């Protein structure tokens, strides 16, 4: 993306003063013996791009379906835009847009006809509908493809059509489930910039993705779910402070004497060392001048080294530490 959303730096004081767009309290959903949601809570504020993360089977899709009143739940309350959400809450649903992972458009309709159809589900005034359709086409940059049928579109263009159909009625609240899956980097960049633009125009967005760098890039706050529970919630910088690792330094070394390795292990803030395939990896918890301290010691011991890398923790590191590294179905 050419720039990050200014909303990413929102602090907790700013959020506390904003209206809650979604409030989920003590939500429980069972599938026979399986507890899909276990007293789940959520509070999403107006103007956020809110990231909802979790491994497969963590309860993300169930949560969204319950919020949208597409699924009955066993216990709890859900309020959307200040009102209780029910299956027949059509006044609320007019202000909600949904862009699901599976592209949901009509193959027998052109790009323009698809967008016009979905707009017509919410907007009845013909002149307003026409303007909204044109706005959506321009927003996703599909003007040159308005007469194309979906089967003639590339994966990236099809994703953009899917987004246009979901946001054409200018909803206040938008759910986006994996909107960039299986698209090329250029299309992904275009989609992410569009999401930030929608947010800047006033939409609150609930965003799910397995691409951690996307979530870290655009989301104001992030919830990490697992086993039907909300493990933690916060901005990306706040979540990174929750894990032990604060920096990982990698150094190419042809050889390192055991005595020097012991000295390195005694450097402040190192909690783990690895020397594999001529690469020394040092894991730090805290410290501000870790790299300088390590390099000073290596020079003092007259050790020659190659490339040096310093890596700060990513959202992916946080995710794996909190949810585990075992494979999920």
C-alpha positions as CSV (number, residue, x, y, z in Angstrom):
1,X,0.0,0.0,0.0
2,X,1.2,3.5,-0.6
3,X,0.2,4.6,2.9
4,X,-1.1,3.2,6.1
5,X,-4.5,4.2,7.5
6,X,-4.3,7.0,10.1
7,X,-6.8,5.0,12.2
8,X,-4.1,2.4,13.0
9,X,-2.6,4.6,15.6
10,X,-5.9,5.2,17.5
11,X,-5.3,4.8,21.3
12,X,-7.6,3.4,23.9
13,X,-8.7,6.8,25.1
14,X,-10.0,7.7,21.7
15,X,-11.8,4.4,21.4
16,X,-13.5,4.7,24.8
17,X,-15.2,8.0,23.6
18,X,-16.6,6.4,20.5
19,X,-19.9,4.7,20.0
20,X,-20.0,0.9,19.9
21,X,-21.1,-0.5,16.6
22,X,-21.1,-4.1,17.6
23,X,-21.5,-5.4,21.2
24,X,-21.4,-9.2,21.8
25,X,-21.9,-10.3,25.4
26,X,-21.5,-13.9,26.7
27,X,-22.2,-15.5,23.4
28,X,-22.5,-19.3,23.5
29,X,-23.1,-21.5,20.5
30,X,-23.1,-25.3,20.6
31,X,-23.2,-27.9,17.9
32,X,-24.3,-30.9,19.9
33,X,-21.3,-31.7,22.1
34,X,-19.0,-29.1,20.4
35,X,-18.9,-25.7,22.0
36,X,-18.1,-23.4,19.0
37,X,-18.4,-20.1,21.1
38,X,-17.7,-20.2,24.8
39,X,-19.1,-17.0,26.5
40,X,-17.5,-14.9,23.7
41,X,-17.4,-11.1,24.1
42,X,-16.6,-8.3,21.6
43,X,-17.0,-4.5,21.5
44,X,-16.2,-2.9,18.1
45,X,-16.2,0.9,18.0
46,X,-17.4,3.2,15.3
47,X,-14.7,4.0,12.7
48,X,-12.5,0.9,13.3
49,X,-11.0,-1.5,10.9
50,X,-11.2,-4.4,13.3
51,X,-9.3,-7.6,12.7
52,X,-10.8,-10.9,13.7
53,X,-8.1,-13.6,13.7
54,X,-8.0,-17.2,14.7
55,X,-6.9,-20.7,13.5
56,X,-9.3,-22.8,11.5
57,X,-12.2,-23.9,13.8
58,X,-11.6,-21.1,16.3
59,X,-15.1,-19.7,15.9
60,X,-14.6,-16.7,13.5
61,X,-17.2,-17.7,10.9
62,X,-19.6,-18.8,13.6
63,X,-19.2,-15.4,15.3
64,X,-19.9,-13.5,12.1
65,X,-22.9,-15.6,11.3
66,X,-24.4,-15.0,14.7
67,X,-23.8,-11.3,14.5
68,X,-25.5,-11.2,11.1
69,X,-28.4,-13.3,12.6
70,X,-27.8,-16.0,10.1
71,X,-27.3,-18.5,12.8
72,X,-29.2,-19.2,16.1
73,X,-27.1,-19.2,19.2
74,X,-27.8,-20.7,22.7
75,X,-27.0,-17.8,25.0
76,X,-25.9,-14.2,25.0
77,X,-26.8,-10.9,23.5
78,X,-25.8,-9.1,20.3
79,X,-26.4,-5.5,19.5
80,X,-25.5,-3.9,16.1
81,X,-25.7,-0.2,15.5
82,X,-27.3,0.2,18.9
83,X,-30.1,-2.3,18.3
84,X,-30.7,-6.0,19.1
85,X,-29.9,-8.0,16.0
86,X,-32.6,-10.4,14.9
87,X,-33.2,-12.4,11.6
88,X,-35.9,-9.9,10.6
89,X,-33.9,-6.8,11.5
90,X,-34.1,-5.5,7.9
91,X,-33.6,-1.9,9.0
92,X,-30.2,-2.9,10.4
93,X,-29.3,-5.1,7.5
94,X,-29.7,-2.2,5.1
95,X,-26.7,-0.6,6.8
96,X,-24.6,-3.7,6.7
97,X,-22.4,-4.9,3.8
98,X,-20.9,-8.4,3.5
99,X,-18.0,-9.5,1.3
100,X,-17.5,-13.2,1.9
101,X,-14.5,-15.3,1.0
102,X,-16.4,-17.3,-1.7
103,X,-17.2,-14.9,-4.6
104,X,-21.0,-14.5,-4.7
105,X,-22.0,-13.0,-8.1
106,X,-24.2,-14.2,-11.0
107,X,-22.4,-15.6,-13.9
108,X,-25.2,-14.7,-16.3
109,X,-25.1,-11.0,-15.4
110,X,-22.4,-8.5,-16.5
111,X,-20.3,-6.6,-14.1
112,X,-22.7,-3.6,-14.3
113,X,-25.8,-5.8,-14.0
114,X,-24.4,-7.7,-11.0
115,X,-23.7,-4.4,-9.1
116,X,-27.0,-2.9,-10.1
117,X,-28.8,-6.1,-8.9
118,X,-27.2,-6.1,-5.4
119,X,-27.8,-2.3,-5.1
120,X,-31.4,-2.8,-5.9
121,X,-31.9,-5.1,-2.9
122,X,-31.4,-2.0,-0.7
123,X,-31.9,1.1,-2.8
124,X,-35.3,1.6,-4.5
125,X,-35.0,5.1,-5.9
126,X,-33.8,4.7,-9.5
127,X,-31.6,7.9,-9.7
128,X,-30.0,7.1,-6.4
129,X,-29.4,3.5,-7.4
130,X,-27.8,4.6,-10.7
131,X,-25.4,6.9,-8.9
132,X,-24.5,4.4,-6.3
133,X,-23.7,1.8,-9.0
134,X,-21.5,4.2,-10.8
135,X,-19.8,5.1,-7.5
136,X,-19.1,1.4,-6.8
137,X,-17.7,0.8,-10.3
138,X,-15.4,3.7,-10.0
139,X,-14.4,2.8,-6.5
140,X,-13.1,-0.7,-7.5
141,X,-11.9,0.6,-10.9
142,X,-14.0,-1.6,-13.1
143,X,-15.2,1.0,-15.6
144,X,-13.4,-0.8,-18.5
145,X,-15.0,-4.1,-17.6
146,X,-18.7,-3.1,-17.0
147,X,-19.9,-5.2,-19.9
148,X,-17.8,-8.2,-19.0
149,X,-19.3,-11.4,-17.6
150,X,-17.6,-12.8,-14.5
151,X,-16.1,-15.8,-16.3
152,X,-14.1,-13.4,-18.4
153,X,-12.6,-11.7,-15.3
154,X,-9.2,-12.5,-13.7
155,X,-9.2,-13.5,-10.1
156,X,-8.3,-10.0,-8.9
157,X,-11.0,-8.4,-11.0
158,X,-13.5,-10.9,-9.7
159,X,-12.6,-10.1,-6.1
160,X,-13.1,-6.4,-6.9
161,X,-16.5,-7.1,-8.4
162,X,-17.4,-9.1,-5.2
163,X,-16.4,-6.1,-3.1
164,X,-18.4,-3.7,-5.2
165,X,-21.5,-5.9,-4.9
166,X,-21.1,-5.9,-1.1
167,X,-20.6,-2.2,-0.6
168,X,-22.6,-0.6,-3.4
169,X,-25.4,0.5,-1.0
170,X,-22.9,2.5,1.1
171,X,-23.3,0.5,4.3
172,X,-22.1,1.9,7.7
173,X,-20.8,-1.5,8.7
174,X,-18.9,-3.9,6.4
175,X,-17.8,-7.5,7.1
176,X,-14.9,-8.7,4.9
177,X,-13.9,-12.3,5.1
178,X,-10.6,-13.1,3.3
179,X,-11.2,-10.5,0.5
180,X,-7.7,-10.9,-0.9
181,X,-7.3,-14.7,-0.9
182,X,-5.7,-16.1,-4.1
183,X,-5.0,-12.8,-5.8
184,X,-1.8,-11.3,-7.1
185,X,0.2,-8.7,-5.2
186,X,-1.1,-5.8,-7.3
187,X,-4.7,-6.7,-6.8
188,X,-4.1,-7.3,-3.1
189,X,-2.6,-3.8,-2.8
190,X,-5.5,-2.3,-4.7
191,X,-8.1,-4.1,-2.5
192,X,-6.3,-3.0,0.8
193,X,-6.2,0.6,-0.4
194,X,-9.9,0.4,-1.1
195,X,-10.6,-1.0,2.3
196,X,-8.7,1.9,4.0
197,X,-10.5,4.4,1.7
198,X,-13.9,2.9,2.7
199,X,-12.9,3.3,6.4
200,X,-11.8,6.9,5.8
201,X,-15.2,7.6,4.2
202,X,-16.9,6.5,7.5
203,X,-17.4,2.8,7.3
204,X,-16.6,0.5,10.2
205,X,-15.0,-2.7,8.9
206,X,-14.7,-6.1,10.5
207,X,-11.9,-7.9,8.7
208,X,-10.8,-11.5,8.7
209,X,-7.7,-12.8,7.0
210,X,-4.9,-15.4,7.3
211,X,-2.5,-12.8,5.9
212,X,-1.0,-11.4,9.1
213,X,0.9,-8.6,7.4
214,X,-2.4,-7.3,6.0
215,X,-4.1,-7.2,9.4
216,X,-1.1,-5.6,11.0
217,X,-1.0,-3.0,8.2
218,X,-4.6,-1.8,8.2
219,X,-6.4,-2.8,11.4
220,X,-6.9,-0.4,14.4
221,X,-7.4,-3.3,16.8
222,X,-7.2,-7.1,16.5
223,X,-8.9,-9.9,18.3
224,X,-7.2,-13.3,18.4
225,X,-9.7,-16.1,18.9
226,X,-9.2,-19.8,19.7
227,X,-11.5,-22.6,20.8
228,X,-14.5,-20.2,20.8
229,X,-12.9,-17.7,23.2
230,X,-11.4,-14.3,22.8
231,X,-7.8,-14.9,23.9
232,X,-6.7,-11.3,23.6
233,X,-7.5,-8.0,21.9
234,X,-5.5,-4.8,21.2
235,X,-3.6,-2.9,18.6
236,X,-0.7,-4.7,16.8
237,X,2.0,-2.9,19.0
238,X,0.0,-3.8,22.1
239,X,-0.2,-7.5,21.1
240,X,3.5,-7.7,20.4
241,X,4.3,-6.6,23.9
242,X,2.4,-9.7,25.2
243,X,5.0,-12.2,24.0
244,X,8.5,-12.9,25.4
245,X,10.5,-12.3,22.2
246,X,11.2,-8.6,21.4
247,X,14.0,-9.1,18.9
248,X,15.8,-11.9,17.0
249,X,19.3,-11.4,15.7
250,X,20.8,-13.7,13.0
251,X,24.5,-13.7,12.3
252,X,26.4,-15.7,9.6
253,X,29.4,-17.3,11.3
254,X,31.6,-20.1,9.8
255,X,32.7,-21.2,13.2
256,X,32.2,-20.1,16.8
257,X,34.3,-21.5,19.7
258,X,32.3,-22.9,22.6
259,X,33.9,-20.4,25.0
260,X,32.7,-17.4,22.9
261,X,29.2,-18.9,22.6
262,X,29.0,-19.1,26.4
263,X,30.0,-15.4,26.6
264,X,27.3,-14.5,24.1
265,X,24.7,-16.5,26.2
266,X,25.6,-14.2,29.1
267,X,24.7,-11.0,27.2
268,X,21.9,-9.2,28.9
269,X,18.3,-10.0,27.7
270,X,19.2,-13.1,25.7
271,X,17.0,-16.0,26.7
272,X,17.7,-18.5,23.8
273,X,20.6,-19.2,21.4
274,X,20.8,-21.4,18.3
275,X,23.7,-22.2,16.1
276,X,22.6,-24.2,13.0
277,X,24.1,-24.3,9.5
278,X,26.7,-21.6,10.2
279,X,24.0,-19.2,11.4
280,X,23.8,-17.9,15.0
281,X,20.4,-17.0,16.2
282,X,19.9,-15.0,19.3
283,X,16.5,-14.4,20.9
284,X,16.0,-11.3,23.2
285,X,13.5,-10.3,25.7
286,X,13.9,-6.6,26.2
287,X,17.0,-4.4,25.7
288,X,17.6,-1.4,23.5
289,X,21.1,-1.9,22.1
290,X,21.2,-5.7,21.7
291,X,22.8,-5.7,18.2
292,X,25.6,-3.3,19.3
293,X,26.4,-5.4,22.3
294,X,26.6,-8.6,20.3
295,X,28.8,-7.1,17.5
296,X,31.1,-5.5,20.0
297,X,31.7,-8.9,21.6
298,X,32.4,-10.6,18.3
299,X,34.9,-7.9,17.3
300,X,36.5,-8.2,20.7
301,X,36.9,-11.9,20.2
302,X,38.3,-11.3,16.6
303,X,35.6,-13.4,15.0
304,X,34.8,-12.7,11.3
305,X,31.1,-12.8,10.4
306,X,28.9,-12.3,7.3
307,X,25.4,-10.9,7.0
308,X,23.6,-9.7,10.1
309,X,19.8,-9.5,10.5
310,X,17.8,-7.9,13.2
311,X,14.1,-8.8,13.2
312,X,11.4,-7.4,15.5
313,X,8.4,-9.6,16.4
314,X,5.5,-9.7,13.9
315,X,1.9,-10.3,14.4
316,X,2.4,-13.8,13.0
317,X,4.8,-14.5,16.0
318,X,2.2,-13.3,18.4
319,X,-0.5,-15.4,16.7
320,X,1.6,-18.6,16.8
321,X,2.7,-18.1,20.4
322,X,-0.9,-17.6,21.6
323,X,-2.6,-20.2,19.5
324,X,0.2,-22.8,19.2
325,X,2.1,-24.1,16.2
326,X,0.2,-27.4,15.7
327,X,-1.6,-27.9,12.4
328,X,-5.4,-27.3,12.4
329,X,-8.0,-29.0,10.2
